[in-house]
Amino acid sequence: MTSEATIDEGSSTLGAQSSAPGATDHQLWTRPDGRRTLQLVLATIWLIDGILQLQAVFFTKSFGLQMISGMSSGNPSVIARPINWSGSTIGHHAVLTDASFAVVQTGIAIAIAWRPTVKIGLAVSIAWAVGVWWIGEGLGGVLNGIANPVNGAPGAVMIYALLALLLWPSDRVGRDAPFIAARAVGAPIAKGLWLVLWGSLSYFAVLGSNRSAQSLHDLIAAESDGEPGWVAWIDRHAASLVDHRGLSVMVVLAILLLIVAFGVYLPKWAANGAVALGGAIALVLWVVGQNLGALFTNGATDVNSGPLLILLAAAYWRWSPHLNAGVAESALKLGGGLL
């Protein structure tokens, strides 16, 4: 069992003892371990999504008939037909459906945040994310050739599902977990999932029209519409920097993403460097290509992929085993002292 799992056991013992008669106030709450902290951050992001869903624009017909139905464009008919049907249904029952969406996402947040229901919340979030990726994001443009990691492709919701899987509150007995994401599924599977995600981002960076000299400039410049002045200023200057340099910039980005993808297999110091690079790339793309999730345009349904990729990077950071062991030992000693 991993040292982090030992921390959980020590925390559970401490929690049980602190509820006994005579326990002092400061003993009634135990500090969450790393995985629980990331779960709470994920719950917060789901709560933000639920609040964003309550914007007035989503209670109109255009949300379903234009925004949702528009996701079918360029997709195979077997994918497009359910999107069009859903868009029509949502458009003609906008208030009911959007209110339901907000309730579901808020409910997921609450379920993940409350320990007794965390597994239910994570399980529902996986199912919900898959459905939204299909209906609400048209599979992130993967099948119609427009996926671009700069603006968040292949879709933020699939990262929600991946995080739910990797942060599942269970541990593989007898398996060493060098980072939080490996606790539930094991290090080989966790590393493989990281490789697939970041490797696909590298592939999408040089896919189709993304190789055009002007495509990156046009994408960033178009993002400035409706944004506050300071955000539009960032867009204009960023677009100017990549003007006529789209292909070279995307090739460099693809190489960096590939380094991040394979970096998780390197020794600890190099793996942490690759994870940090992934988080830095995610932050830059969130600011420039995703305009901070378009949170200021009264049309964002989620925070986009940037914060989720940063959260994912935190789950792959390799902490010192000596530090973890020391924390675990301290927690167990404190728990034993209450007996």
C-alpha positions as CSV (number, residue, x, y, z in Angstrom):
1,M,0.0,0.0,0.0
2,T,1.3,3.5,-0.8
3,S,2.4,6.0,1.7
4,E,-0.5,8.3,0.6
5,A,-2.9,5.4,1.3
6,T,-1.3,5.2,4.7
7,I,-2.1,8.9,5.2
8,D,-5.7,8.2,4.4
9,E,-5.8,5.4,7.0
10,G,-4.2,7.7,9.6
11,S,-6.6,10.5,8.7
12,S,-9.6,8.1,9.0
13,T,-8.4,7.0,12.5
14,L,-7.9,10.5,13.6
15,G,-11.3,11.5,12.3
16,A,-13.0,8.7,14.2
17,Q,-11.2,9.5,17.4
18,S,-11.8,13.2,17.2
19,S,-15.5,12.7,17.2
20,A,-15.3,11.0,20.6
21,P,-16.6,12.9,23.7
22,G,-14.0,15.3,25.1
23,A,-12.3,15.9,21.7
24,T,-11.1,19.4,21.3
25,D,-12.4,21.7,18.5
26,H,-9.2,21.6,16.5
27,Q,-9.5,17.8,16.4
28,L,-12.9,17.8,14.7
29,W,-11.4,18.3,11.2
30,T,-8.5,16.7,9.6
31,R,-6.5,18.1,6.7
32,P,-7.4,16.4,3.4
33,D,-4.6,14.5,1.7
34,G,-3.4,15.4,-1.8
35,R,-6.0,13.4,-3.7
36,R,-8.9,14.7,-1.6
37,T,-7.6,18.2,-2.2
38,L,-7.7,17.7,-6.0
39,Q,-11.2,16.2,-5.7
40,L,-12.3,19.4,-4.0
41,V,-10.8,21.5,-6.7
42,L,-12.6,19.4,-9.3
43,A,-15.8,19.9,-7.4
44,T,-15.3,23.6,-7.3
45,I,-14.8,23.7,-11.1
46,W,-18.0,21.7,-11.5
47,L,-19.8,24.2,-9.3
48,I,-18.5,27.1,-11.5
49,D,-19.9,25.2,-14.6
50,G,-23.3,24.9,-12.9
51,I,-23.3,28.6,-12.2
52,L,-22.3,29.5,-15.7
53,Q,-25.2,27.4,-17.0
54,L,-27.6,29.8,-15.4
55,Q,-26.6,32.7,-17.7
56,A,-29.6,34.2,-19.5
57,V,-28.4,33.3,-23.0
58,F,-28.8,29.5,-22.2
59,F,-32.4,29.9,-21.4
60,T,-33.2,31.0,-25.0
61,K,-33.9,28.9,-28.1
62,S,-30.6,29.9,-29.7
63,F,-28.7,27.8,-27.2
64,G,-30.2,24.6,-28.6
65,L,-31.1,25.5,-32.1
66,Q,-27.8,27.3,-32.9
67,M,-25.1,26.5,-30.4
68,I,-25.9,22.8,-29.8
69,S,-27.1,22.0,-33.3
70,G,-24.1,23.8,-34.8
71,M,-21.8,21.1,-33.2
72,S,-23.1,18.6,-35.8
73,S,-21.4,20.4,-38.7
74,G,-18.9,18.3,-40.5
75,N,-19.5,15.2,-38.4
76,P,-20.6,11.8,-39.7
77,S,-24.4,11.4,-39.9
78,V,-24.4,8.8,-37.1
79,I,-22.9,11.4,-34.8
80,A,-24.7,14.5,-36.2
81,R,-28.2,13.2,-36.1
82,P,-28.4,12.8,-32.3
83,I,-26.8,16.3,-31.9
84,N,-29.4,17.9,-34.2
85,W,-32.3,16.1,-32.4
86,S,-30.9,17.2,-29.0
87,G,-30.4,20.7,-30.2
88,S,-34.0,20.9,-31.4
89,T,-35.3,19.5,-28.2
90,I,-33.3,21.8,-26.0
91,G,-34.2,24.8,-28.1
92,H,-37.9,24.2,-27.8
93,H,-37.7,23.5,-24.1
94,A,-34.9,25.9,-23.2
95,V,-35.9,26.9,-19.7
96,L,-36.5,23.3,-18.5
97,T,-33.5,21.7,-20.1
98,D,-31.0,24.4,-19.1
99,A,-32.3,24.5,-15.5
100,S,-31.8,20.7,-15.5
101,F,-28.3,21.0,-16.8
102,A,-27.4,23.5,-14.1
103,V,-28.9,21.3,-11.4
104,V,-27.0,18.2,-12.6
105,Q,-23.6,20.0,-12.7
106,T,-24.2,21.6,-9.3
107,G,-25.3,18.2,-7.9
108,I,-22.1,16.6,-9.2
109,A,-20.1,19.3,-7.5
110,I,-21.9,18.8,-4.2
111,A,-21.6,15.0,-4.4
112,I,-17.8,15.1,-5.1
113,A,-17.3,17.6,-2.2
114,W,-19.2,15.4,0.3
115,R,-17.1,12.4,1.3
116,P,-20.0,9.9,1.6
117,T,-21.1,10.5,-2.0
118,V,-17.8,11.2,-3.7
119,K,-17.9,8.0,-5.7
120,I,-21.4,8.7,-6.9
121,G,-20.4,12.2,-7.9
122,L,-17.3,11.0,-9.8
123,A,-19.3,8.2,-11.6
124,V,-22.0,10.6,-12.6
125,S,-19.4,13.1,-13.8
126,I,-17.9,10.5,-16.1
127,A,-21.3,9.7,-17.7
128,W,-22.3,13.3,-18.0
129,A,-18.9,14.3,-19.5
130,V,-19.2,11.6,-22.2
131,G,-22.7,12.8,-23.1
132,V,-21.7,16.5,-23.2
133,W,-18.6,15.7,-25.3
134,W,-20.9,14.1,-28.0
135,I,-23.9,16.3,-27.9
136,G,-22.5,19.6,-26.6
137,E,-19.1,19.5,-28.2
138,G,-19.5,17.4,-31.3
139,L,-16.7,15.1,-30.1
140,G,-14.4,18.1,-29.8
141,G,-13.9,18.4,-33.6
142,V,-11.9,15.1,-33.6
143,L,-13.9,13.6,-36.5
144,N,-14.4,16.8,-38.6
145,G,-10.8,17.8,-38.7
146,I,-11.1,21.1,-36.8
147,A,-9.6,20.0,-33.4
148,N,-7.0,22.5,-32.2
149,P,-5.4,22.4,-28.7
150,V,-5.0,26.1,-28.8
151,N,-8.7,26.7,-28.3
152,G,-9.3,23.7,-26.1
153,A,-9.8,20.7,-28.4
154,P,-10.5,17.9,-28.1
155,G,-12.9,19.2,-25.4
156,A,-12.7,20.0,-21.8
157,V,-15.4,17.6,-20.7
158,M,-13.2,14.5,-21.5
159,I,-10.6,15.8,-19.1
160,Y,-13.3,15.9,-16.4
161,A,-13.9,12.2,-17.1
162,L,-10.2,11.4,-17.0
163,L,-9.8,13.3,-13.7
164,A,-12.7,11.5,-12.2
165,L,-11.1,8.1,-13.1
166,L,-7.7,9.1,-11.8
167,L,-9.0,10.6,-8.6
168,W,-11.3,7.7,-7.8
169,P,-11.1,7.2,-4.0
170,S,-9.5,3.7,-3.9
171,D,-6.0,2.3,-3.9
172,R,-4.4,-0.6,-5.6
173,V,-3.1,-2.8,-2.7
174,G,0.5,-3.8,-3.1
175,R,1.2,-1.2,-5.8
176,D,3.6,1.6,-5.4
177,A,2.1,5.0,-6.5
178,P,4.7,7.5,-7.3
179,F,2.1,10.2,-7.9
180,I,-1.6,10.8,-7.0
181,A,-3.0,9.8,-10.4
182,A,-1.5,6.3,-10.0
183,R,-3.2,5.5,-6.8
184,A,-6.5,4.2,-8.2
185,V,-5.4,2.7,-11.6
186,G,-1.7,2.0,-11.1
187,A,1.3,3.8,-12.5
188,P,1.4,2.0,-15.9
189,I,-2.2,2.8,-16.8
190,A,-1.9,6.4,-15.4
191,K,1.2,7.0,-17.5
192,G,-0.5,5.5,-20.6
193,L,-3.5,7.8,-20.2
194,W,-1.2,10.8,-19.9
195,L,0.6,9.7,-23.0
196,V,-2.6,9.3,-25.0
197,L,-4.0,12.7,-23.9
198,W,-0.9,14.8,-24.5
199,G,0.1,12.8,-27.6
200,S,-3.3,13.5,-29.1
201,L,-2.9,17.2,-28.4
202,S,0.4,17.1,-30.2
203,Y,-1.2,15.4,-33.2
204,F,-4.1,17.8,-33.3
205,A,-1.7,20.8,-33.3
206,V,-0.5,19.9,-36.8
207,L,-3.7,18.5,-38.1
208,G,-5.3,19.8,-41.3
209,S,-5.9,23.5,-41.4
210,N,-3.8,24.0,-38.3
211,R,-0.7,23.8,-40.5
212,S,-1.8,27.0,-42.4
213,A,0.5,30.0,-42.0
214,Q,-2.5,32.2,-41.1
215,S,-4.8,29.8,-39.2
216,L,-3.4,30.5,-35.8
217,H,-3.4,34.3,-36.3
218,D,-7.1,34.2,-37.5
219,L,-8.1,31.9,-34.6
220,I,-6.6,34.1,-31.9
221,A,-7.8,37.4,-33.6
222,A,-11.4,36.1,-33.8
223,E,-11.4,35.3,-30.0
224,S,-11.3,39.0,-29.2
225,D,-14.9,39.6,-30.2
226,G,-17.0,40.6,-27.2
227,E,-14.1,40.4,-24.8
228,P,-13.2,43.2,-22.3
229,G,-10.5,45.6,-23.6
230,W,-7.6,44.1,-21.7
231,V,-8.4,40.6,-23.0
232,A,-8.8,41.9,-26.5
233,W,-5.4,43.6,-26.1
234,I,-3.8,40.3,-25.3
235,D,-5.5,38.7,-28.3
236,R,-4.4,41.4,-30.7
237,H,-0.8,41.3,-29.7
238,A,-0.7,37.5,-29.6
239,A,-2.2,37.3,-33.0
240,S,0.3,39.8,-34.3
241,L,3.2,37.7,-32.9
242,V,2.1,34.6,-34.9
243,D,1.0,36.4,-38.0
244,H,2.3,34.4,-41.0
245,R,4.1,32.1,-38.6
246,G,1.3,29.7,-37.9
247,L,3.0,26.6,-39.2
248,S,6.3,27.1,-37.4
249,V,4.5,27.9,-34.1
250,M,2.2,24.9,-34.3
251,V,5.2,22.6,-35.1
252,V,7.1,23.9,-32.1
253,L,3.9,23.5,-30.0
254,A,3.5,19.9,-31.2
255,I,7.1,19.1,-30.3
256,L,6.7,20.5,-26.8
257,L,3.4,18.6,-26.3
258,L,5.2,15.4,-27.4
259,I,7.9,16.1,-24.8
260,V,5.2,16.4,-22.2
261,A,3.5,13.2,-23.3
262,F,6.6,11.0,-23.0
263,G,8.1,12.9,-20.2
264,V,6.1,11.0,-17.6
265,Y,8.2,8.0,-18.3
266,L,11.5,9.8,-17.4
267,P,13.2,9.8,-14.0
268,K,11.5,11.8,-11.3
269,W,13.3,15.1,-11.8
270,A,12.8,15.0,-15.5
271,A,9.2,13.8,-15.2
272,N,8.3,16.6,-12.9
273,G,9.9,19.0,-15.4
274,A,7.7,17.6,-18.2
275,V,4.6,17.8,-16.0
276,A,5.5,21.4,-15.1
277,L,5.9,22.2,-18.8
278,G,2.5,20.7,-19.5
279,G,0.9,22.9,-16.8
280,A,2.7,26.0,-18.2
281,I,1.5,25.3,-21.8
282,A,-2.0,24.8,-20.5
283,L,-1.9,28.1,-18.7
284,V,-0.6,30.0,-21.8
285,L,-3.2,28.4,-24.1
286,W,-5.9,29.2,-21.5
287,V,-5.0,32.9,-21.5
288,V,-4.3,33.4,-25.2
289,G,-6.2,30.7,-27.2
290,Q,-9.1,30.2,-24.8
291,N,-9.5,33.8,-23.4
292,L,-9.6,32.5,-19.8
293,G,-12.4,30.2,-20.8
294,A,-14.4,33.1,-22.4
295,L,-15.8,33.8,-18.9
296,F,-16.3,37.5,-19.7
297,T,-18.4,37.0,-22.8
298,N,-21.7,35.8,-21.3
299,G,-21.5,32.6,-23.3
300,A,-19.1,30.2,-21.5
301,T,-20.6,26.9,-20.5
302,D,-17.4,25.8,-18.7
303,V,-13.9,27.0,-17.8
304,N,-12.4,25.3,-20.9
305,S,-9.5,22.9,-20.8
306,G,-6.7,25.1,-19.3
307,P,-7.5,24.8,-15.6
308,L,-8.3,21.1,-16.0
309,L,-5.0,20.3,-17.6
310,I,-3.3,22.2,-14.8
311,L,-5.2,20.2,-12.3
312,L,-4.3,17.0,-14.1
313,A,-0.6,18.0,-14.0
314,A,-0.9,18.4,-10.3
315,A,-2.1,14.8,-10.0
316,Y,1.0,13.6,-11.8
317,W,3.6,15.6,-9.8
318,R,6.0,13.3,-8.0
319,W,6.4,14.3,-4.4
320,S,9.3,13.1,-2.3
321,P,8.6,9.6,-0.8
322,H,10.4,10.6,2.4
323,L,8.1,13.6,2.8
324,N,5.0,11.5,2.3
325,A,6.3,8.9,4.7
326,G,7.0,11.5,7.3
327,V,3.5,13.0,7.0
328,A,2.0,9.5,7.2
329,E,4.0,8.6,10.3
330,S,3.0,11.9,12.0
331,A,-0.7,11.3,11.3
332,L,-0.6,7.7,12.6
333,K,1.2,8.9,15.8
334,L,-1.3,11.6,16.4
335,G,-4.1,9.2,15.8
336,G,-2.6,6.7,18.2
337,G,-2.1,9.4,20.9
338,L,-5.9,9.9,21.0
339,L,-6.6,6.2,21.9
